[in-house]
Amino acid sequence: MLPGGYIGEPHVTVPSGVMLGALTGETAVSNLSVHTEQVQAPGGEPASIAHVVGTLDAGTLQVFCTSLDELLESGATDVVVDLFETSYVNSTGLATLLKYNDAVRQREGRMAYARVPAKVLLVMRMLGFTTLFTVCDDIPGALAYISGADTTSPQEGEPEAAVAVDEPADPETAPPIEAHADPVADASPDVATDAPVPPPAEAPAADIPLNAVLDGLGEATQQEIGRAARSRRATHERFFATASAFEPGSKSRALMLCVGEAGGSSLLTPGTPSASGGGYFLRYRGKGIAVDPGRGFLATFAAAGGRLIDIDYVLVTRSTDRTAGDLGPIFDALHRFERTPKGEPKRVHLYLPAGAVAALSPVIALRGTPNVASVTTLHASGRTDGRWSNMHGLPGAHLTALPAYGCDVTSPDESVGLAFRFDVQGGSRTVVFTGETTVYPPLRMSDGSAKRDGDGRPVLDVDPSKALHERYPQEALSPDLLVAYAGTIDDHELQRLEADTVGATGLDAVSTPPESQRSEARVFGTDALGLRGLHLLLTGLAPRSIVVGELGIESADARVQIARALGEATGGQFVAPGDTAIACDITSGRFLCHASRRFEDAASIDCMAVEDDASSPFFRAGSRRTCVFEKPLPADDGAAAALRAFYEAIGESGLPAVLSGED
């Protein structure tokens, strides 16, 4: 890796052998047709009818969605979907029917499904869909329903006929779903009859085999599952809302929020507990930037009150589960996200190292890139000075790639660091993310491979001129905020160094000793920055504010002590662990205080780990969280009370409301 960095031109990579026509849907022909017509409902209000003919499944879904989208975009609010000639509907089709029912309701309109074939209606009832949307026997009954007329009375001038309507039930009071057969007549609805049609007879509940599952669960378990399902749906609806969770006032700030759990960066090896990743969220001028969204990022971000609409940029420093594990879920969420307030698909800009671009090319291509505004490759180059590039569609935000000593798995630029420069009132602010890296590069053999010791670990090339911060461009030195990825701390870093060991490494010499004289004694972390690498980097960069994140599982419980020790060793700076809910106002350099719920000067605050015994909206009960308090630190019971008060204050609105507040 060499100094400086540059950012390639935006592009979308399509893997060889993939047909673009098939990807974009140009060649897809379905056996479904939709005919729409405009009519008058019984009350004289305009209504729309969509007649669906054929099969409704994953292969034909686009035809149905296009027709319904065009209908809604034309201004239709009350809609009847006629399924009389729909021969088959699979689970994807049913979910789509529910989606459009919800979309019409959000427009304060009504939707009804009419003349549903018996087999399709039976499946709807078995799966409980008739408790979620309205099903009518015929089109006149459906029109009467959407107009608000009495759906059980004959219409004026028409033959008397009873019209059965399945109304959506209140999810709070609805009884367990009962599936029953529906003897809908096969006769054509065009044939009139003067005799009333009797309502379908329901079989006794005891004769319905599927009810045996509910009987086995018991009422208490059913209620518990129901509460959890309603809670999940509420979280889902908040996350996919089309309005930002941030207040307009936050546009004047540059903010950074940690979205990850401490102790989530260790490699998954036998005997090591599975750990989630996390990541970071920046907000600048009303736009959201997700950095290194590792496994669990979206879940934590959503639980903290974030919304998909707030993610406009996704940047990855390395293609690993810890830094890119939620790229797939982000794509899936974007694919399911309906429309922005402007009626367009939600689109994001991707900034990825070469390895991540190669890994994601099939995903991007198979999606047809409807949600990807641009894909830009990040390179750490050999330029002496970093070259800043303007971020797409975000005036005042500039970016450059930094060198990182990561594994060269797919390309020499597989791992990078990031430096942002944000223009703010009265100047600019620089934020540096180290990415996953060691403080020195591996020592290379003549064939280019990494030299390893007797235990198979890489031997670092401890040449002071090759220290990571010495490779940074001038513009990235002394950043306003440094986010350092600590990684695992090796046990050899906990052993005190002797003078001869330090001398053999060349760290105390002006000139570096020849390779043959260098000691293989382990001083720094061989897979990550580690404890001593962090110390060396903080000393060399002299940042204004510091967040130490991505600590390994083995050191998670000591994260506050580690941060405090690093601060004391580097001149008494405030160092914050990169734990969830740690937030920094980049513009002022202040950190969010969980007691006052305001951003406070670093000199007046300190961190402590607090037992999270409250019903936290985004932390698991019983875990210990890093909280920021004003000095002097409170006692344990006072800290726990302050944390509970913090949760109560943010409520369902989550952290964005606090971060958006004015000082």
C-alpha positions as CSV (number, residue, x, y, z in Angstrom):
1,M,0.0,0.0,0.0
2,L,1.3,3.5,-0.9
3,P,0.5,7.0,0.2
4,G,-2.5,9.0,-0.8
5,G,-5.6,7.8,-2.5
6,Y,-8.0,8.4,-5.3
7,I,-11.5,7.4,-6.2
8,G,-12.4,5.9,-9.6
9,E,-15.2,7.0,-11.8
10,P,-18.8,5.9,-11.1
11,H,-19.7,2.7,-12.8
12,V,-21.8,-0.5,-12.5
13,T,-19.9,-3.7,-13.0
14,V,-21.8,-6.5,-14.8
15,P,-20.3,-10.0,-14.7
16,S,-19.4,-11.6,-18.0
17,G,-21.9,-13.9,-19.5
18,V,-24.9,-12.1,-18.0
19,M,-27.6,-10.9,-20.5
20,L,-28.6,-7.4,-19.7
21,G,-32.0,-7.8,-21.5
22,A,-33.0,-10.5,-19.0
23,L,-31.7,-8.5,-16.1
24,T,-33.8,-5.4,-16.9
25,G,-36.9,-7.4,-17.7
26,E,-37.0,-6.5,-21.4
27,T,-37.5,-10.1,-22.5
28,A,-39.8,-11.2,-19.7
29,V,-43.3,-12.0,-21.0
30,S,-45.9,-13.1,-18.5
31,N,-49.2,-14.9,-18.7
32,L,-51.1,-12.2,-16.9
33,S,-53.0,-9.2,-18.1
34,V,-54.7,-6.4,-16.2
35,H,-57.5,-4.3,-17.7
36,T,-58.6,-1.2,-15.8
37,E,-61.8,0.9,-16.1
38,Q,-63.2,3.9,-14.4
39,V,-66.8,3.7,-13.0
40,Q,-69.1,5.4,-10.5
41,A,-69.6,4.0,-7.1
42,P,-73.2,3.9,-5.7
43,G,-72.7,7.3,-4.0
44,G,-71.6,8.9,-7.3
45,E,-67.9,9.0,-6.4
46,P,-65.4,7.9,-9.0
47,A,-63.9,4.4,-8.6
48,S,-61.5,2.2,-10.5
49,I,-61.7,-1.5,-11.3
50,A,-58.7,-3.6,-12.2
51,H,-59.7,-6.9,-13.9
52,V,-56.8,-9.4,-13.4
53,V,-56.6,-12.3,-15.8
54,G,-54.1,-15.2,-15.5
55,T,-51.7,-16.3,-12.7
56,L,-50.2,-13.9,-10.1
57,D,-46.8,-15.1,-9.1
58,A,-43.2,-14.0,-9.1
59,G,-42.9,-14.4,-12.9
60,T,-46.0,-12.2,-13.6
61,L,-45.7,-9.8,-10.7
62,Q,-44.2,-6.9,-12.7
63,V,-47.2,-6.7,-15.0
64,F,-49.6,-6.5,-12.0
65,C,-47.4,-3.9,-10.2
66,T,-47.0,-1.7,-13.2
67,S,-50.8,-1.6,-13.8
68,L,-51.6,-0.8,-10.2
69,D,-48.8,1.8,-10.0
70,E,-50.1,3.5,-13.1
71,L,-53.6,3.4,-11.6
72,L,-52.6,5.0,-8.3
73,E,-50.3,7.5,-10.0
74,S,-53.3,8.7,-12.1
75,G,-55.0,9.8,-8.9
76,A,-57.2,6.8,-8.1
77,T,-58.1,6.5,-4.4
78,D,-60.9,3.8,-4.3
79,V,-60.0,0.6,-6.2
80,V,-61.7,-2.7,-6.7
81,V,-59.5,-5.6,-7.9
82,D,-61.5,-8.2,-9.8
83,L,-59.9,-11.7,-9.4
84,F,-62.7,-13.7,-11.1
85,E,-60.4,-14.8,-14.0
86,T,-57.3,-15.2,-11.8
87,S,-56.5,-18.9,-11.8
88,Y,-53.6,-19.0,-9.3
89,V,-52.0,-16.7,-6.7
90,N,-48.9,-17.8,-4.8
91,S,-47.5,-16.3,-1.5
92,T,-45.6,-13.6,-3.4
93,G,-48.8,-12.6,-5.1
94,L,-50.7,-12.5,-1.8
95,A,-48.0,-10.3,-0.2
96,T,-48.3,-8.0,-3.2
97,L,-52.1,-7.7,-2.8
98,L,-51.6,-6.8,0.8
99,K,-48.9,-4.2,-0.1
100,Y,-51.3,-2.4,-2.5
101,N,-54.1,-2.6,0.0
102,D,-51.8,-0.8,2.5
103,A,-50.8,1.7,-0.2
104,V,-54.4,2.7,-0.9
105,R,-55.1,3.1,2.8
106,Q,-52.2,5.4,3.2
107,R,-53.8,7.6,0.5
108,E,-57.0,7.5,2.7
109,G,-58.8,5.4,0.1
110,R,-60.4,2.0,0.1
111,M,-59.6,-1.2,-1.7
112,A,-61.7,-4.3,-2.1
113,Y,-61.0,-7.7,-3.8
114,A,-64.0,-9.0,-5.6
115,R,-65.1,-12.4,-7.1
116,V,-62.1,-14.3,-5.7
117,P,-62.1,-17.9,-6.9
118,A,-62.9,-20.5,-4.3
119,K,-59.4,-22.0,-4.2
120,V,-57.7,-18.7,-3.8
121,L,-60.2,-17.5,-1.2
122,L,-59.6,-20.6,0.8
123,V,-55.9,-20.0,0.9
124,M,-56.4,-16.4,1.9
125,R,-58.6,-17.4,4.8
126,M,-56.2,-20.2,5.9
127,L,-53.3,-17.7,6.0
128,G,-55.3,-15.0,7.7
129,F,-55.2,-12.5,4.8
130,T,-59.0,-11.9,5.0
131,T,-58.4,-10.3,8.4
132,L,-56.1,-7.8,6.7
133,F,-58.0,-6.7,3.6
134,T,-61.6,-6.7,2.3
135,V,-63.0,-9.5,0.1
136,C,-66.5,-9.2,-1.5
137,D,-68.6,-11.7,-3.4
138,D,-69.2,-9.5,-6.4
139,I,-68.3,-6.1,-8.0
140,P,-71.5,-4.3,-6.9
141,G,-70.8,-5.3,-3.3
142,A,-67.2,-4.2,-3.6
143,L,-68.2,-0.8,-5.1
144,A,-70.8,-0.4,-2.3
145,Y,-68.0,-1.1,0.3
146,I,-65.5,1.4,-1.1
147,S,-68.2,4.1,-1.3
148,G,-69.2,3.6,2.3
149,A,-72.7,2.4,1.5
150,D,-74.5,-0.3,3.6
151,T,-73.1,-3.5,2.0
152,T,-75.8,-5.8,3.5
153,S,-78.7,-3.9,1.8
154,P,-80.0,-4.3,-1.8
155,Q,-79.1,-1.4,-4.1
156,E,-81.9,0.8,-5.4
157,G,-83.3,-0.6,-8.7
158,E,-81.3,-3.8,-8.5
159,P,-82.5,-7.4,-7.7
160,E,-82.3,-8.0,-4.0
161,A,-79.1,-10.0,-3.2
162,A,-77.1,-10.4,0.0
163,V,-73.5,-9.3,-0.3
164,A,-71.0,-10.9,2.0
165,V,-68.0,-8.8,2.9
166,D,-64.9,-9.9,4.8
167,E,-63.9,-6.8,6.8
168,P,-60.4,-6.5,8.1
169,A,-60.3,-7.2,11.8
170,D,-58.7,-5.1,14.5
171,P,-55.3,-6.8,15.1
172,E,-55.6,-6.0,18.8
173,T,-58.9,-7.7,19.3
174,A,-59.1,-10.2,16.5
175,P,-59.6,-13.8,17.5
176,P,-57.3,-16.6,16.3
177,I,-57.6,-17.1,12.5
178,E,-60.0,-19.9,11.5
179,A,-59.7,-21.4,8.1
180,H,-62.8,-22.8,6.5
181,A,-64.0,-24.0,3.1
182,D,-65.8,-21.5,0.9
183,P,-68.5,-23.0,-1.5
184,V,-68.4,-20.2,-4.0
185,A,-70.6,-21.1,-7.0
186,D,-68.8,-21.7,-10.3
187,A,-71.7,-20.1,-12.2
188,S,-70.8,-17.0,-14.2
189,P,-71.6,-13.8,-12.3
190,D,-73.2,-12.4,-15.5
191,V,-76.2,-14.7,-15.0
192,A,-78.7,-12.8,-12.8
193,T,-80.8,-14.6,-10.1
194,D,-83.8,-13.3,-8.1
195,A,-83.1,-15.6,-5.2
196,P,-80.9,-14.4,-2.4
197,V,-77.6,-16.1,-2.2
198,P,-77.2,-17.7,1.3
199,P,-74.0,-16.8,3.1
200,P,-71.4,-19.6,3.1
201,A,-71.8,-22.1,5.9
202,E,-68.8,-22.4,8.2
203,A,-67.7,-25.8,9.4
204,P,-67.4,-26.3,13.2
205,A,-64.0,-25.2,14.5
206,A,-63.4,-28.7,15.7
207,D,-63.5,-30.0,12.2
208,I,-60.7,-27.7,10.9
209,P,-57.4,-29.6,11.1
210,L,-55.3,-26.4,11.0
211,N,-56.8,-25.3,14.3
212,A,-55.0,-28.0,16.0
213,V,-51.9,-25.9,15.8
214,L,-53.6,-23.1,17.7
215,D,-55.0,-25.5,20.3
216,G,-51.5,-26.8,20.9
217,L,-50.1,-23.3,21.4
218,G,-52.6,-22.2,23.9
219,E,-54.1,-18.8,24.4
220,A,-51.3,-17.3,26.4
221,T,-48.7,-18.3,23.8
222,Q,-50.9,-17.0,21.0
223,Q,-51.2,-13.6,22.7
224,E,-47.4,-13.4,23.2
225,I,-46.7,-14.2,19.6
226,G,-49.3,-11.8,18.5
227,R,-47.8,-9.0,20.6
228,A,-44.3,-9.7,19.2
229,A,-45.7,-9.8,15.7
230,R,-47.4,-6.4,16.1
231,S,-44.3,-4.9,17.6
232,R,-42.2,-6.2,14.7
233,R,-44.7,-4.8,12.2
234,A,-44.6,-1.4,13.9
235,T,-40.8,-1.4,13.8
236,H,-41.0,-2.4,10.1
237,E,-43.4,0.4,9.3
238,R,-41.3,3.0,11.1
239,F,-38.1,1.8,9.3
240,F,-39.7,1.9,5.9
241,A,-41.5,5.2,6.4
242,T,-41.0,7.8,3.6
243,A,-40.3,10.7,6.0
244,S,-36.9,11.2,7.6
245,A,-36.4,10.5,11.3
246,F,-34.2,13.6,11.6
247,E,-35.5,17.1,12.2
248,P,-34.7,19.7,9.6
249,G,-32.5,21.5,12.1
250,S,-29.9,18.8,11.9
251,K,-29.0,19.8,8.4
252,S,-26.7,22.5,9.8
253,R,-24.6,19.9,11.6
254,A,-22.1,17.2,10.7
255,L,-22.9,14.2,13.0
256,M,-21.4,10.7,13.6
257,L,-23.3,7.9,15.3
258,C,-21.8,4.6,16.2
259,V,-24.0,1.7,15.1
260,G,-22.5,-1.4,16.5
261,E,-21.9,-3.5,19.6
262,A,-18.5,-3.4,21.2
263,G,-16.7,-6.7,20.9
264,G,-18.0,-7.4,17.4
265,S,-14.9,-7.5,15.3
266,S,-13.1,-10.7,16.2
267,L,-12.6,-13.3,13.6
268,L,-15.1,-16.2,13.8
269,T,-12.8,-19.1,14.8
270,P,-13.6,-22.3,16.7
271,G,-14.3,-21.6,20.3
272,T,-15.1,-17.9,19.7
273,P,-18.6,-16.7,20.2
274,S,-20.4,-15.4,17.2
275,A,-20.2,-11.6,17.1
276,S,-22.1,-9.0,15.2
277,G,-20.5,-6.3,13.3
278,G,-21.9,-2.8,13.2
279,G,-20.7,0.3,11.6
280,Y,-21.1,4.0,11.6
281,F,-23.6,6.6,10.4
282,L,-22.7,10.1,9.3
283,R,-25.2,12.8,8.6
284,Y,-24.3,15.9,6.7
285,R,-26.6,18.5,5.1
286,G,-29.6,16.3,5.4
287,K,-27.9,13.2,3.8
288,G,-27.0,10.0,5.5
289,I,-23.8,8.1,5.0
290,A,-23.4,4.5,6.2
291,V,-19.8,3.4,6.7
292,D,-18.8,-0.2,7.0
293,P,-22.3,-1.7,7.6
294,G,-21.4,-5.0,9.2
295,R,-23.7,-7.8,10.1
296,G,-26.5,-6.4,12.3
297,F,-26.1,-2.8,11.2
298,L,-29.6,-2.4,9.8
299,A,-31.3,-4.1,12.8
300,T,-29.5,-1.8,15.3
301,F,-30.0,1.3,13.1
302,A,-33.7,0.6,12.8
303,A,-34.1,-0.1,16.5
304,A,-32.3,3.1,17.3
305,G,-34.9,5.0,15.3
306,G,-33.1,5.2,12.0
307,R,-35.0,4.7,8.7
308,L,-34.0,3.4,5.3
309,I,-34.9,6.8,3.7
310,D,-32.1,8.3,5.7
311,I,-29.4,6.1,4.1
312,D,-28.1,7.9,0.9
313,Y,-24.5,6.6,0.7
314,V,-22.9,3.3,1.6
315,L,-19.1,3.1,2.0
316,V,-17.1,0.0,2.7
317,T,-13.4,-0.2,3.6
318,R,-13.0,-4.0,3.2
319,S,-15.1,-6.9,1.9
320,T,-15.6,-8.8,5.2
321,D,-18.6,-9.8,7.2
322,R,-17.6,-7.4,9.9
323,T,-17.5,-4.4,7.6
324,A,-19.9,-5.4,4.7
325,G,-22.1,-8.1,6.2
326,D,-25.3,-6.1,5.8
327,L,-24.8,-5.0,2.2
328,G,-27.1,-7.9,1.2
329,P,-29.8,-6.8,3.7
330,I,-29.5,-3.2,2.5
331,F,-30.0,-4.3,-1.1
332,D,-33.0,-6.4,0.0
333,A,-34.5,-3.5,2.0
334,L,-34.0,-1.1,-0.9
335,H,-35.7,-3.6,-3.2
336,R,-38.7,-3.9,-0.9
337,F,-38.9,-0.1,-0.2
338,E,-41.9,1.2,-2.1
339,R,-41.4,4.8,-3.1
340,T,-39.8,8.0,-1.9
341,P,-42.0,11.0,-1.3
342,K,-41.3,12.0,-4.9
343,G,-42.7,8.7,-6.1
344,E,-39.2,7.3,-7.2
345,P,-37.4,4.2,-6.1
346,K,-35.0,4.8,-3.2
347,R,-31.4,5.0,-4.6
348,V,-28.0,5.0,-2.9
349,H,-24.5,5.7,-4.0
350,L,-22.0,3.0,-3.3
351,Y,-18.3,3.5,-2.6
352,L,-16.4,0.2,-2.5
353,P,-12.9,-1.2,-2.6
354,A,-12.0,-3.4,-5.6
355,G,-12.7,-6.6,-3.6
356,A,-16.2,-5.5,-2.6
357,V,-17.0,-4.4,-6.2
358,A,-16.1,-7.8,-7.5
359,A,-18.1,-9.6,-4.9
360,L,-21.2,-7.5,-5.3
361,S,-21.2,-7.3,-9.1
362,P,-23.7,-10.2,-9.5
363,V,-26.0,-8.7,-6.9
364,I,-26.0,-5.3,-8.5
365,A,-26.5,-6.8,-12.0
366,L,-29.4,-9.1,-10.9
367,R,-31.2,-6.2,-9.4
368,G,-30.9,-4.3,-12.6
369,T,-29.5,-1.5,-10.5
370,P,-32.9,0.2,-9.9
371,N,-31.8,1.3,-6.4
372,V,-28.1,2.1,-7.1
373,A,-27.4,5.6,-8.2
374,S,-23.7,5.0,-8.8
375,V,-20.9,2.5,-7.9
376,T,-17.4,4.0,-7.3
377,T,-14.3,2.0,-6.7
378,L,-12.0,3.1,-3.9
379,H,-8.2,2.8,-4.5
380,A,-5.3,3.6,-2.2
381,S,-2.7,4.9,-4.7
382,G,0.9,6.0,-4.9
383,R,0.3,9.7,-4.9
384,T,2.2,11.8,-2.4
385,D,-0.8,13.9,-1.6
386,G,-4.4,12.6,-1.4
387,R,-6.8,13.7,-4.1
388,W,-10.1,14.7,-2.8
389,S,-13.2,13.9,-4.8
390,N,-16.6,15.5,-4.4
391,M,-19.2,13.1,-3.2
392,H,-22.0,12.6,-5.7
393,G,-25.0,14.9,-5.1
394,L,-23.6,16.2,-1.7
395,P,-22.1,19.7,-2.1
396,G,-19.5,20.4,0.5
397,A,-18.6,16.7,1.2
398,H,-15.2,15.5,-0.1
399,L,-13.7,12.0,0.1
400,T,-10.3,10.4,-0.4
401,A,-9.2,6.8,0.1
402,L,-6.4,6.1,2.5
403,P,-3.9,3.2,2.6
404,A,-4.6,0.3,4.9
405,Y,-2.5,-2.8,5.6
406,G,-5.1,-5.4,5.1
407,C,-5.0,-8.9,3.5
408,D,-4.6,-8.8,-0.2
409,V,-7.3,-11.4,-0.9
410,T,-8.7,-10.2,-4.2
411,S,-6.6,-7.3,-5.1
412,P,-3.8,-5.0,-3.7
413,D,-6.5,-2.4,-2.9
414,E,-8.8,-4.9,-1.2
415,S,-8.6,-2.9,2.1
416,V,-8.6,0.9,2.3
417,G,-9.2,3.7,4.9
418,L,-11.4,6.7,4.4
419,A,-11.0,10.4,4.9
420,F,-13.9,12.8,4.7
421,R,-13.7,16.6,4.6
422,F,-17.0,18.4,5.3
423,D,-17.3,22.1,4.6
424,V,-18.9,23.8,7.6
425,Q,-19.5,27.4,8.6
426,G,-16.1,29.0,9.2
427,G,-14.0,26.2,7.7
428,S,-14.0,22.5,7.2
429,R,-13.8,19.3,9.4
430,T,-11.9,16.1,8.6
431,V,-12.9,12.7,9.7
432,V,-10.6,9.7,9.3
433,F,-11.7,6.0,9.4
434,T,-8.7,3.7,9.5
435,G,-10.5,0.6,8.3
436,E,-9.3,-2.9,9.3
437,T,-5.5,-2.6,9.2
438,T,-2.3,-3.2,11.1
439,V,0.0,-0.3,12.0
440,Y,2.9,-1.8,9.9
441,P,2.8,-3.8,6.7
442,P,3.8,-7.5,6.6
443,L,7.4,-8.2,5.7
444,R,7.6,-9.5,2.2
445,M,9.7,-12.4,0.9
446,S,11.5,-12.2,-2.4
447,D,8.5,-13.9,-4.1
448,G,6.1,-11.3,-2.7
449,S,4.5,-13.5,-0.1
450,A,4.3,-12.5,3.6
451,K,7.0,-13.7,5.8
452,R,5.7,-15.7,8.8
453,D,7.2,-16.8,12.1
454,G,7.3,-20.3,13.6
455,D,3.6,-20.1,14.6
456,G,2.5,-19.0,11.1
457,R,1.8,-15.4,12.0
458,P,2.9,-12.6,9.7
459,V,6.1,-10.8,10.6
460,L,5.6,-7.1,10.4
461,D,8.0,-4.8,8.5
462,V,8.6,-2.5,11.4
463,D,10.2,0.3,9.5
464,P,9.2,3.7,11.1
465,S,8.8,5.2,7.6
466,K,6.2,2.6,6.8
467,A,4.0,3.3,9.9
468,L,0.4,3.7,8.7
469,H,0.1,7.4,9.7
470,E,3.4,8.1,7.8
471,R,1.6,6.9,4.6
472,Y,-1.4,9.3,5.1
473,P,-1.5,12.4,2.9
474,Q,-1.0,15.7,4.6
475,E,-4.7,16.6,4.5
476,A,-5.5,13.5,6.7
477,L,-3.1,14.4,9.5
478,S,-4.4,15.9,12.7
479,P,-8.1,15.1,11.8
480,D,-11.0,16.6,13.7
481,L,-12.3,13.1,14.4
482,L,-10.4,9.8,14.2
483,V,-12.4,6.5,14.1
484,A,-9.7,3.8,14.8
485,Y,-10.5,0.1,14.2
486,A,-8.8,-1.6,17.1
487,G,-9.6,-5.2,16.3
488,T,-8.2,-8.0,18.4
489,I,-5.6,-7.4,21.1
490,D,-2.9,-10.2,21.1
491,D,-1.7,-11.5,24.4
492,H,1.9,-10.6,23.6
493,E,0.8,-6.9,23.6
494,L,0.2,-7.2,27.3
495,Q,3.8,-8.1,28.1
496,R,6.1,-5.2,29.0
497,L,8.8,-4.4,26.4
498,E,12.5,-4.6,27.1
499,A,14.9,-2.0,25.7
500,D,16.7,-4.5,23.6
501,T,13.5,-5.6,21.9
502,V,12.5,-2.1,21.0
503,G,16.0,-1.4,19.8
504,A,16.0,-4.4,17.5
505,T,12.8,-3.2,15.8
506,G,14.4,0.1,14.9
507,L,11.7,2.1,16.6
508,D,14.3,4.0,18.6
509,A,16.7,4.6,15.7
510,V,16.8,7.3,13.2
511,S,17.7,4.9,10.4
512,T,16.1,1.4,10.0
513,P,18.5,-1.5,10.6
514,P,18.9,-3.9,7.6
515,E,16.3,-6.6,7.2
516,S,18.8,-9.3,8.3
517,Q,19.2,-7.5,11.7
518,R,15.5,-7.0,12.4
519,S,14.0,-8.9,15.3
520,E,11.0,-11.1,14.8
521,A,9.9,-10.4,18.4
522,R,6.2,-9.6,18.4
523,V,5.5,-6.1,19.4
524,F,2.4,-5.0,17.5
525,G,-0.8,-6.8,16.6
526,T,-0.3,-9.0,13.5
527,D,-3.9,-9.0,12.4
528,A,-5.1,-5.6,13.6
529,L,-4.0,-2.3,15.1
530,G,-4.2,-3.8,18.5
531,L,-3.3,-1.9,21.7
532,R,0.2,-0.7,20.8
533,G,-0.8,0.0,17.2
534,L,-3.5,2.3,18.5
535,H,-1.1,4.0,20.8
536,L,1.4,4.6,18.0
537,L,-1.3,5.8,15.6
538,L,-2.9,8.2,18.1
539,T,0.5,9.7,18.9
540,G,1.4,10.1,15.2
541,L,-1.9,11.6,14.0
542,A,-2.7,13.8,17.0
543,P,-6.5,13.9,16.3
544,R,-8.8,16.4,18.0
545,S,-11.4,13.8,18.9
546,I,-11.1,10.0,19.1
547,V,-13.4,7.0,18.8
548,V,-11.9,3.5,19.2
549,G,-14.2,1.0,17.7
550,E,-14.3,-2.6,16.4
551,L,-12.7,-4.0,19.6
552,G,-12.4,-7.8,19.7
553,I,-14.6,-9.9,21.8
554,E,-11.8,-10.7,24.2
555,S,-11.5,-7.0,25.2
556,A,-15.2,-5.9,25.0
557,D,-15.8,-5.8,28.8
558,A,-12.7,-3.7,29.2
559,R,-13.5,-1.2,26.5
560,V,-13.9,1.8,28.8
561,Q,-10.7,1.1,30.6
562,I,-8.9,0.7,27.3
563,A,-10.2,4.0,26.0
564,R,-9.3,5.8,29.2
565,A,-5.8,4.3,29.2
566,L,-5.2,5.3,25.6
567,G,-6.3,8.8,26.4
568,E,-4.0,9.1,29.4
569,A,-1.1,7.7,27.4
570,T,-1.6,10.3,24.6
571,G,-1.7,13.5,26.7
572,G,-5.0,13.2,28.5
573,Q,-7.3,13.2,25.5
574,F,-10.9,12.0,25.7
575,V,-11.3,8.7,23.9
576,A,-14.7,7.2,23.4
577,P,-15.3,3.5,22.8
578,G,-17.2,2.9,19.6
579,D,-20.2,1.5,21.3
580,T,-23.8,1.9,20.1
581,A,-25.3,5.3,20.9
582,I,-22.0,7.0,21.1
583,A,-22.5,10.2,19.0
584,C,-20.2,13.0,18.1
585,D,-21.0,16.5,16.7
586,I,-18.2,16.7,14.2
587,T,-18.7,20.4,13.7
588,S,-18.1,21.3,17.3
589,G,-16.1,18.2,18.4
590,R,-18.5,17.6,21.3
591,F,-20.0,14.2,22.3
592,L,-23.6,13.3,23.2
593,C,-24.0,13.1,27.0
594,H,-26.6,10.5,27.9
595,A,-27.6,12.2,31.1
596,S,-28.2,15.7,29.8
597,R,-29.1,14.5,26.2
598,R,-27.0,17.4,24.9
599,F,-23.6,17.6,23.2
600,E,-20.9,18.4,25.7
601,D,-17.3,19.5,25.5
602,A,-14.9,16.5,25.7
603,A,-13.0,18.1,28.6
604,S,-16.1,17.9,30.8
605,I,-17.2,14.3,30.2
606,D,-16.1,10.8,30.8
607,C,-17.4,7.3,30.0
608,M,-18.5,4.4,32.1
609,A,-20.0,1.0,31.5
610,V,-23.6,0.8,32.8
611,E,-25.7,-2.3,33.4
612,D,-28.6,-2.1,30.9
613,D,-31.4,-3.5,33.0
614,A,-34.1,-1.3,31.3
615,S,-36.3,-2.4,28.4
616,S,-34.0,-0.7,25.9
617,P,-35.4,0.0,22.5
618,F,-32.1,-1.1,20.9
619,F,-30.0,-3.0,23.4
620,R,-30.4,-6.5,24.8
621,A,-31.3,-6.6,28.5
622,G,-28.6,-7.4,30.9
623,S,-25.7,-6.2,28.7
624,R,-23.3,-3.4,29.7
625,R,-23.4,-0.2,27.6
626,T,-20.9,2.6,27.3
627,C,-22.5,5.8,28.5
628,V,-21.2,9.3,28.5
629,F,-21.7,11.5,31.6
630,E,-20.4,14.8,32.8
631,K,-17.7,14.7,35.4
632,P,-17.7,13.5,38.1
633,L,-19.1,10.2,37.1
634,P,-22.2,9.1,39.0
635,A,-22.5,6.0,41.2
636,D,-23.7,2.8,39.5
637,D,-27.3,3.2,40.6
638,G,-27.3,6.8,39.5
639,A,-25.9,5.9,36.1
640,A,-28.5,3.1,35.6
641,A,-31.3,5.6,36.5
642,A,-29.9,8.1,34.0
643,L,-29.8,5.5,31.3
644,R,-33.5,4.6,32.0
645,A,-34.3,8.3,31.8
646,F,-32.5,8.5,28.5
647,Y,-34.6,5.7,27.1
648,E,-37.8,7.2,28.3
649,A,-36.9,10.6,26.9
650,I,-36.1,9.3,23.4
651,G,-39.1,7.0,23.3
652,E,-40.2,5.6,20.0
653,S,-38.6,8.5,18.1
654,G,-35.2,7.1,18.9
655,L,-31.8,8.7,18.7
656,P,-32.5,10.9,15.6
657,A,-34.7,13.2,17.7
658,V,-31.9,13.8,20.2
659,L,-29.3,14.2,17.5
660,S,-31.5,16.7,15.7
661,G,-32.0,18.9,18.7
662,E,-30.5,22.3,19.0
663,D,-27.8,22.9,21.7
